Amino acid sequence: MISVPEPGQYNKDGLSIESVLESRDTYGKNEMTPPKRIPVWKQYLDKYQDPIIRILLIAVTLSAIVAILEGNSLIDTIGIALAVILSTSIAFITEFRSNREFDALNAMRDDTAVKVIRDRKPTTVPLRDIVVGDMILLEAGDMVPADGFLIQASDVETDESAFTGESEPVGKVENDTVLKGSYITAGRAVLIATAVGNATKMGVIAASLIEGTRPDTPLQVKLKALAHLISKFGYVMAGLIITLVLVQELILGVSPDSPLELLRILLQACMFAVVIIVVSVPEGLPVSVTVSLALTMRKMTRAKSLVRRLIACETIGSVTVVCTDKTGTLTMNQMEVAASSIEVPVDMRDIPENSAEWISLNAAVNSTAELDHHNGRMITVGNSTEAALLRWLHRAGIKYQEIRKAYPLIHQDFFNSRKKQMSSTFSCGPRTFILVKGAPEIIAAQCSPVPDLSHIRDLAGRAMRTLAFAHGEILSPGSEPAYLTWDGYVGIRDEVRPDVPDAVQTCKDAGITVKMVTGDSAETAAAIARETGILGSGRIITGPEFRELTDEQRKDIAGEIQVLARSEPHDKLLLVKALQSSGEVVAVTGDGTNDAPALRNADVGLAMGIAGTEVAREASDIILLDDSFPTIKQAIWWGRALYENIQRFLIFQLTINIAAALLTFIAPLLGYAPPFTIIQLLWINIVMDSLAALALCSEAPHPALMNRHPIPRSASVITPYMTQSILITAGIYIIAGIAALFFGLPFMNTPEEQASAFFAGFVIAQVWNGINCRGINGVMPPLFKGNPVFFGVMGLIVVIQILIIQFGGSIFGTVPLSLFQWIVIGCGTLPVLLIWPVLRFLNCIFNQERACT
């Protein structure tokens, strides 16, 4: 049986095919089992935990009991049940599809080619096929594919920030351990794999992230409160209707002459109660929320935000604080030459004659980096700082490969963190020269005369990594020059993404605080934070200082912090908890394995799709496919649009429900028959509202959304404007409905036509009111722009309503109406459109919403 290798005990020729198979059988493939997920069947059943869904399930049960006892059709019960199943299924299928896309994203990384020695020959295999005992060849730019130890190390440095949060490279020598998920940033190495897949440190951390319940999102909190209020309204109305029926039948009417007659009266009262509950509860709300989330999720994915948890679409819109990484999120994640002591690099022939030629030669040959042109893109292979110099030459039209051929090297001494310099020796004719580059203070100390470094210190204050160049002539083999000649310097930095400052300002205008969390020094972090607009008069604090504070002290200063520098991943988690304890809704970005706790505990975890580890992405709610901060701004914009669309639908449906419930209660109280049959109410409350949910929840976001402050977690989902709109519109419907029952509708000649026209008029009035509901909080979008779905769906509702009246008499209890009567209904309900201008006028007078201005 193959055993785990130890330093000094390994196969120097690499594994044979038989050994690979044996190792894979013994220790498994190099694949990590995702964190334990909730079983699919349980994920589906969890969708029934929604409070509105629970109320509907009660209504389904009562409706079924009454229908069975009275021997009536179960069509009403089936209709409500279908609405419940539709809502839960949409939510389940949407999240299931998102998780499949997420798994596909991770699978792409498992196919990365890795260089290994097997059967004495170098070859490449997919990352997933690495096994314990494999001899892996690594160089600058490679990701370490498995845990192991180094058997060869030539000036090796690794980036272990995914585990430590420390951005500075760590030097490695033979027999040192390296971990899966870290990166080789300098040098070359040979690794013997000692752990793969779940047995790696990254796999152990991933296994601890068992997917479970999370705190309720702001929307879930608000909808629970609304469901509680609605259920109270429904139960009170049901109690009133039962009381009314019993009073009419038992006190004012003829006393029942048998127990069976008494049971019939009680069943009739219960049936009325079920009708009221069905009318009161917004059956379309779960469908509306789910459709809104699903539509927004697909749009966010197209906008480079892969949503893993459906409800995160809304939560991102409620965010009050964004804690963002620097590298790759605020910056381009690509080092570039931003300043230099020479204007531009220049090509040279023979021995360089001036500083520009010496610097250009040094940048080209005193390097281990390469630029790989692939599919029209320039890919960095090796050290990012050296690659920046090569791109600098490329932009000047200089081909570094040709310079390397013209000046072949004799010897190269690699850079390491102790020497802080790199040198290369070459011959040009009979003369031999050494090229040196590195930290300016180190290089300057070897030069004569000693150069002035004041300009270089200024560059450091602008978040630049400075690199100095010098050369010297070697007069005899094996000797070193007495001194070096200073050639100049460059300033290299990871440039801020050009659209980040505008995105940060947009977040500020939207009342969202942006905080930068980085492992860089306070000086570098401050320079980038000022350039992006994050740092103003706020506070800069380092990770060690923040960790030393008590929980209460961290809570007190968390709001003042704008930059957390020299931070470790755990500091990010402490900051998230401190902000949440102050009532903030926190979004946090992360790409490292140790970022997972912060991503998991934040209200919205945003993982990097390009630079992020599998563990970070698994712990997240949303994956930024382009690792860019402006994508966060776009996600917030879509999240706010989603919340507003749900509010639009709430106005629409609660207006219908209140009006229909009170009309159903008041009509018998005044001695009239109920104005709607059960099946008519089913059409009004479920089918029509579900279609309206699709129409109103397709509204495109508008710019004003990012000019408002986030809605507090404790605020009701029903705003003062919405309350005003619902009560005024429902009141008009109720008054008009009672008047129609009392005086009758004009041009309707029979009681059947009166009932059919009442039903049709109520629905057509809702269609007109749908247009009013687009103007949420006093802002009406362009009539025909931004939501073509709305007019298509509302037109479909009108067509279906006409078909129901004309041909659905046997089911809906209606009779056909003439064209003239339909025109009367359309024109008679048209004044509903005047409600919105009135509401906006009142809204602006009382200044209840900022949007009215």
N, C-alpha and C positions, 0 to 999 in steps of 0.2 A: 504493500500500500504506500502511495506517495505521501510524504510528510511535508509540513510547512517548512520552507527553507529558513536557515539562520545564517548570519554573517559567517562566511568561510565554508558554508555547506550549500552548494548549489551546483547545477549542471552548467559547466562553462560553454558547452556547445548548444545550449538551448534545449528545450523539450522536444522529444520525438512525438510523432503523431499519436502513438500509443499512450505516451505519458500525458499528453493533452487530454485525451479522452478519459484516462483514469483520474486525473486531477479534477476534471469537470464533474465526473460522477461523485467524487469524494467531497468537493468543496463548493460545487455549484457554478452557475454561469455568473458573469459579471453584470448582473441585472439586479436592481433593487426592487423589492416588493413594495408597492405603494403603501402608505399608511392605511391601517385597517379602515375600510369604508363601511358605512351602514349598508346592509343588504338591500338589493334593489326593491324587494317587496316592501321592506320597511320604509325605504325612501318614498315609495308611492303612498303608503298609509299615512306617513307624516304630513302629507299635504292636506289631510282631513283634520289637522289640528287647528286650522284657521278658525277664529271665533265665528265669523260669518258662516262658514261651512257648517259648523256645529249647529247653529240656529236653523239652517236649512235642513239638516238631518232630522231635527226635531219636527219641523214642519212636514217633512216626508212621512215620518212615522205617524203623526196625528192624522194626516190626510189619508193614509192607507187604512188606518183603523176605522175612521168614519165611513170611508167608501165601502169597506167590507161589511160593516154593520148595517149600512143602509142599502146594500146591494147595488151600489152605483159603479160606474166605470172607474178604473184606476188610471185613466189618462192624465188627470191632474197630477197624481202622485208620480207617474212615470216622467212627466214633463219636468217637475222639480228635480227628480233624481238625475235626469239627463243633464240638467244645468250644473249640478254638483260634479258629476263625472267629467263633463267637458272642462270645467275649470281646473280640477285637480290633474287631469291628464295632460293638459297643455303645460302646466307648470312642471310636471314630472318629465315629460318628453323633452322640453327645452333644456332643462338642467342636464339630462342624460346625454343629449347631443353635445352640449358644451364640454362635458367631461371626456367624451370620446375625442373631441378636438384637442383637448389638453393632453390626453394619452398619446395622441399622434405626434404632438410637439415634443414630448419626451423621447419617443421612439426614434425621432430623427437624430438625436444626440447619441443614442446607442449604436448607430450605424457609422459613427466617425471612425476613420481608418487609423490604426495604431501600428507603429513600426516595432517588430519583434525579431528575435533570433530563434529560429526553430530548425532542428536538424542541421545545425551549423550554417544555415543560410539566412540572410535578412529577408523578411517578407512583411506584408501588411495584413492585418486582420481587423474585422470590426471590433469596436470597443467592447461589445457584449460578449465576444469570444475570448477575451483575455482570461487566463486561468492562473491559479496559484502555482508558482514556480516559473512562470514566463519571464524571459529576459527581454526587457523593454528598452528600446533606444529613445532617448529624450533629448531635445534641444530647445533653445530659447523659443518661446511661443507655444510650446506643447502643453496640453492639460495632462496632469498625472492621472492615468486611467484606473489605478488600483493602489491600495496601501502597499508599502514595501520598503526595502532598504537599498541604498546605492552601493554598487560594487565598483563603479568608476564615477568620478566627479571632477570635472575640469572647470574651475571657477564658477561653480553652480550657485545660483540664487533662485529662490522660489517665492512666489506670492501666495501666502497662506491666509489672506484676508477673509476668505470664506469661512474660516474657522476662528481666527483671532480678531478680525476686524482691523488689524494693523496693516496699513497700506505699504509700509517699508518692506523691501525684499529681505528674505532671511537667507544667509549663507549656509551652504550644505557641503559636507565632505563625505568621503567614503564611510560606509556603515551607518550614516545618518538615516533616519526614517522620514519618508515623505508620505503624504496622504492623498487619497483619491479626491479630485476636485480642486486641488491646488495647481498652480501654473509654474512652469520653468520660465524665468524672466531673463536669465543669463547663463551662458556656459552650455556644456554638454554633459550628459550623464547616461549611465546604464542602471536600470532598476530591476530588482528581482521582486516579483509580486508575492506578497505573503497573505493578502486578504482581498477578496473580491466581493462584489455585490453587497448583500446584507451584512456581511462580516466586517466591512470597512467601517471606519469611524463615521463617515457620512451615512452609511446604511443604518448604523445603530441609532443615530439621531433621527433619521427618517422614521424608523420603526416606533419611536416614542411619540410620534405625532398622530395619535389615534383620532380620527375624525369624529367629532361629537357635536353636542349642542353648543350654540354661541348665544351671547346676549341678544335679546330682541333688538331689531333695528328701529330707528326712529319711526319709520312707517308702520311697522308691526305694532309698536306701542300705541300709535295714534288710531290705527284701525281697531285694535282691541277696545280702546275707550269708546270709539264710535259704535262698535258692535254692542257694547254694554248698554249704551244709550238707546240704540235702536231696539234692542230686545226689551228694554223697559217700556218703550213706547208701544211695541207690539203687544206685550202682555197686558198693559193697562187697557189698551183698546179692546183686546180679546175679553178681558174681564167686564168691560162696559157693555160689549155686545151681548155677552151671555146674560148679564143682568137685564138688559133691555128685552131680550127674547123671553126670558122667564117672567118678567113683569107683564109683558103683553099677553102671554099665553096663560099664565097661572093666576094672575090677579085681575087683569082687565078683561081677559077672555073667559071662555067656558072652562070650568075645572075638568081635568082629565077624568074619564069614567073607568079607566083601567090602568094597571101598572104598565101595560104595553104602550098605551097612549102617552103616559108620563115619560117612558123611555124614549119615545119618538120625539117629544119636545126637547128633552135633554140632548139627544143626538143632533137635533136641528140647531140648538144653541152652540154645541161643540163645532158643528160644521161652519157656522158663521164665525166662530172664533178662529178656526183654521184659515178661513178666507182672510180675516184681518191680519193674522200673522204672516200669511203668504204675501199679502199686499204690503205690509209694513217693512218686511225684511227685504233689503236690496239684493235680490237673487243675482242680478247682473254684476254686483260689485266684485266678487271673486274673479269672475271672467274678465271684468274690466282691468283689475290689477294684474292678472296673469297675462292678458293680451298686451297690456302696456309694457310689462317687464320683458316679455318675449320680443316684442317689436324693438324696444330700446336695446335689448341685448344684441340682436342681430346688427343694428345700426352701429353700436359701439364696437363690435367686432370688426366691421368694415372700416371703422376709424382707428384701428390698431389697438383696441382694448378687448382682449379675450376674457369674457365674464365667466367665472366658474360657479358662482352662487348667484342665482337669479335675483334675489332680493338686494344684492350688492349694487344693482343698477340704480336703485333709489337711494341707498345709503350714501353713495358717493356724492349725490346731489345735496345731502344734508351736512356734508363735512364742513367743519369750522376751522380745522388746523390740518395742514399738510406737512409732514416731516419727511423731507426728501434727501436722498443721497446726492452727492456732488458729481462724481465721475460717471459719465455716460448718461446721466439723467439731466443735469444742468449743463454739462459739457459734452463735447463731441466724442469723448472717449478715444481721442487720437491726438497724440502729441504733434505739434507743428512749430517750426521756427517762426517766432513772432518778432524778434529783434536781433540785430547783429551789428558788429563793429564794421562790417563791409556792406556795401549797397546790395550787391548780388554776387552769387558764386560765379567763378570764371573758369573756363577750361584752360588746360596748360599743356605744354610740350617740353620735354626734357626736364631740367631742374627748374622748379618754380622761382619766379623772380620777385614776387611781392606778397604781401600778407593775404590778399584775396586768393591768390593761387595756392599758397600753402594751406589755407583753411579749407579750400575746395578739395585739395588732395587728401588732407587729413579726414574730412568727412566721408570721402569715398572709400579709402582703403583701410583706415584704422577703425574697422567695424566688423561685426559678425552678422549683421542684419542683412535681409534680402527683401526685395519687393517682388511680389508674385502677381502678374496680370492674369486675372481669371474672370471670364464672362464680362469683360469690359470694366472690371473693377480692379483696383490696386490693393492687394492684400499684404499686410505687414507680416513678415516672418522673422521672429527674433525680437530683440530689445526695442521697445517702443521709442526710446530717445534716439537711438541710432537710426531707426527707420524714419524719424522726422527729418534727420539730416539728409537721408537719401531722397525723400520727397522734395526737400528744398532744392537739391541739385536737379531733380527731374523737372521742376517748374522752371528752372533756368535753362532747360534744354541740354543738360549735361548727362551723359549716360555713364553711370558709375561702373557698370560692368566693363566698359572699354578702358576706363582708367585703371581698374584692378589688373587687367591683362597687360597694360603698358608698364605697370609698376608692381611686379610680383614681389611678394613679401618673403623675407628671410626668416623672420621670427615675429610672433605676436604674443604679448603679455596681456591677458584678459583683465577686464575691470573687476574689482571686488570692493566691498564696502569698507574694507580696512585701508587699502591704498587710495581709493577714490580717484583712480586714474587708469587709463588704458594706453598701451604703447604698441607700435608696430614698426619694424625695421625693414628697410628696403635698400636696394642698390640702384644707382643710376650711373652707368658707366663705371669708372674706377672709384667713385665716391659712394659712401654708405651713410644713410640718414635715419634718424629715429623721429617718428611722429608721436606726439603725446596729446591726449585730451583728457579732461576731467574737471574736478572741482576747482574753481578759479583760484582760491587761496592756496591750494596745494600746488597748482601749476605755477602761479606767480612766484612762489618761494624758490623755485628752481631756475627762474629766469634772471637774466642780467641785460639791461637794467630792470629793476623790479617795477612792474606797471602800476598805474593808478587804477584802483578797483571801485572808485566811487560810482561810476556809471552802472557797474554790475550790481551794486547794492540797491540801486534804484529799481532795477529789474526784479529783484527778489520781492520788493514791496508790491509788485504788480502780478504776483502769483506765478512768476516764471522760474523754471528750473534753468540755472545758468551753467554753461559749459565753456571752458576755456581751451584754446589750442596753442600749441608751441611745437617747435622743432629744433633739432640739433644735429650736428655732424659727428659721426663716429670716426675718429682718426685712425684707430688701430683695432683689429678684430678683438672682440671680447671686452673692450673698454667701454666706458660711458662718457658722453660729452661732459666737459667741466661745467657747462651751464647750457640752458635752453634759450632760444630766441622766442619771445612772446609774439604771437601772430594775431590774436584777437579773441573774440568770444561770440556766442549766440545766446539768445534767451528763448527757451522752449517752453511751451505751455499747452495744456489741453484747453483749446479755445471754447468759450461759452457758445452754446448753440444760439444762432442769431435770433431765433424766435422766442427764446426763454425770457428775456426782460419784459416783452409785451405780455407773455403768458402770466408772469408773476404779477405784473401790474393789474391785469384783468382779475386775477384772484383777489388782490387787495381791494379792487373796486367792488368785488362781490362779497366783501366782508370776511374773506378767508385769510388766515395768517399762514405764511409759509416760513418754515424753519428748516435750516440746512444742518444735517448731521453728517459729519465726515471724519475720517481718520487723519486728515491732513493737519498741519500745524495751524495755530490760530492766525498767524500772519497770512498764510496762503488762503485759508478759509475766508478770512475777512475780505481779502481782495476780490475773490470770486463772488462772495455774497453782496458786496457793494456793486459790482458790475451787473449782477442780475437783478438788483433792486430788492433783494431780500433783507439786507442789513441797512437799518436806518439808525434810529436812536436806541435800539434795543441792546441786549446784552450778549456778549460772547463769553462762553464758559467752556472749559475743557472737561473731557470725560472724567479724569481723576478727581477734579474738584466737585463735579456733579455727584459722583459716587459717594463721596465723603459726607454728603448732606443726609439728614434724616428724611423720612417720607414726608413729613409735614413741611420741612424746609423746601424740598423739591416741589411740592404742590404750590407753595407760595411764589417761587421764582419761575416756574415752568412757563407761565404766560409771558414773562419778560424776555426769555431766551430767544434769540433769533439765530444764533449759530452755536452748535455744539461741536467743538473741534477735538482732535486727538481722542475720538470716541471709540469705544468697543461696541460690538452688537448688543451686549447686555445694557449698555447705557441707553440705547434706543428704546428698549423695553421699559426701562425706568421712566424715561421721558413720556412715553405713551401712557403709562399708568398714572403719572402725575397729572397729565392734561385731562385724562378721562375723569379723574377724581374731582376735577373742577367743572365737570359738566360739558367738556368739549367733545365733539364728534371728530375722531382722529383718523386720518388716512396716513399710512406710512409706506415708504418704498423700501425695497431690500433686494439684494441679489445673492447674498452669501448664505451658507448653511446655518450659521449662527444667527442670522436675521429671522429665522423661522418663528421663534417665540414672539417677537415683536409683531410680525405679520399676522400671526394667529390671534394675538390679543387686541390688535387695533380694530376699530370699527370697520375699516376697509384696509385689507392688506394688498399692496400693489407690488407684484414681483416683476423682475425684468425677464422678458422673453428671450433676449439674446445673451446677456451676460449672467443671467440668474442660474443658480444651481437647481437641480431637481427638487431638493428639499425645500428651498425657498418658494418655488412655484407651487409645490404641493400645499404649502401652508397659506397660500394667498387666496384672495377672493377674485381679483382681477389681474391679468397678466398684460403688461405693456409690451406689445409685440415689437415696438421700435425703441424701447428703453428711454423714451423722451418725456420731459416734463410737460411740454405743451399738450401731449396726449392726455395727461391727467386733467388739464383744464378742459379739454373737450369732453372727457368723461363726466366731469362735474356739470357741464352745460347740459348734456343729455340726461343726467340724473335729475336735474331741476326741471327739465321739460317733462320728464316722466311724472314727477310729483304734481306738476300743474295739470297734466292731462288727466290724472286720477281725480283731481279736484273738479275739473270740468265735468267728468262723468258723475261725480257725487251730486253736483248741482242738478244735473239732468235727472238722475234717478230718484234722488230724495224728493224733488219737486213732484214727480209722478207718484211716488209711494204715499207721500203725505196727502196729496189731493185725492188719490183713489181710495185710501183708507178712510179718510174723513167723509167722503161722499158715500162710501159703502155703509158707514155708521149713521150718518145724518139722515139719509134717505128713509130707512125704516123708522127712524125716530119721528119723522114727519108724516109717516103713514104711506110712503111710496115703496114700491118694490126695489130691491137692490139694483143699482144702475148697470151693473156688470154681472155676467155669468162667470163661473169659475174658469172656464176655458178662455173667456175673453181676458180675464185678469192674468191668466197664464201667458197669453200673447203679449199683453202690455208689460208684464213684469220680467219675463224671462227672454223670450225670443227677440222682442223689439229692443230691450235693454242690452242684450248681448251684441246685437248688431250695432247699436249706438255706441257701445264700448269700443268696438273696432273703429267706428267713425271718429269719435272724439279722442281716442288714444293714439291716433295717427298724426296728430297735429305736430308740425315741425317746431323745433325750438326757435325762439326769437331773441335778438340781442339784449333786450331789457332784462332777461333772466340773470345776466351776469352783472347787473347794476344794483342788485338787491342783496341784503345780508341773508345768511343762512337762516332757515326757519328753526327756532329753538326746539330741542328735543321734547320739551314740556308743552309746546304749543299745540292747540287742537288743529286737526286737519281741516276743520270747518272754520274759515275766516269770517270776520264780520261782513265782508262783501258777500260771501257765499250765503250766510244766514239771511241777510237782507234779500238776496235774490230768491232763495228758496221760499221764504215766508210770503213775500209779495206775490210771486208767480203762483204758488200753490193757493194763496188766498183768492187771487183772481179766478183761478180754475174752479174753486169751490163755489164762489159766488155765482159765476156764470153757470155752473152745473145745476145748482139749486134753482136758479131762475129758469133754466131750460126744463127742469122737471115740473116747476110750478106753472109756467106760462106755455110750455111747449115750444118746439123749434119751428120756425116759419117754413112753409112749403112742404112740411111732412104731414101726410094726410091720415095715416093710420098709426095706432100704437106701436105696431111692429116697425114702421118706418121711423117713428120717433126714437125707438130704442136703438135701431141700427145707426141712425144719424148721430145719436149721442155717443155711441161707441166709436164711430168713425171720426167725429169731430174731436174727441178727446185725443186720439192718436195723431191726427193731423196737427193739432195744436202743439203736441210734443215735438213734431218734426220742426215746426217754426221755432220752438224754444231751443232746439238743438243748435240753431244758428246763434241764438243769444248766448248759449253756454260756451261757445268758442271764445267769447270775449271775457275770459276769466280775469277777475281783479281789475276790471275797467280797461283792459287792453284787448282790442279786437284785431286779430290778424287780418291780412289782406283777404278779401272775400273769396276769391277763387285761387289764391296762391298758397302753396305750402301744404295743402291737405286735399288733394283731389279725391281721396278715398271717401271723405266726408259726404260729398254730394252724391257719389255713387251709392253709398250705403243708405243715405236718407231717401234717395229716389227709389231704391229697392224696397224700403219700408212702405212707402206710399203705394207702390205697385202691389205688394203683398196685401196691404190693407184693402185695396180696391177688390182684389180677387177674393178675399175673405168675405166681404160684404156681398159681392155679386154671386159667388158660387159656394160659399161655405155655410149656407143656412142650416143644414142638417147637423153640423158640428158646433158652430158658433152661435146659433139661434138668431140669425140675421135674415133680412130680406133684401133683394136687389134695389138699388136706387137709380134714379134717372141721371143723365148727364147734367141737367139743370140743377138737380139737388146736390150733386157733387160740387158744382161751381159755388153754390150757396155755402156749402160746408167750408170749401177752401177760402173763399172771401171772408166768411164770418170769423174764421180763426186767424186770419192774416194779421190783425192788430196786435197779436202776441209779439210781433217783431218790435213794437214800440216800447216794450218793457225794458230792453237793454239800454236805449238812450236815457230813459228815466233813471235807471239804476246808476248809470255812469254820472249823471248830473248830481244825484244825491251823494254818490261816492265822493265826488270832487268837493262838494260843499262841506261835507263833514270830514274830509281829508282822512278817510279811514285807511287808504292804501297809497303807497308812494307811486304805484304804477299809473294812477289817474292823471298824474302831471306829465 
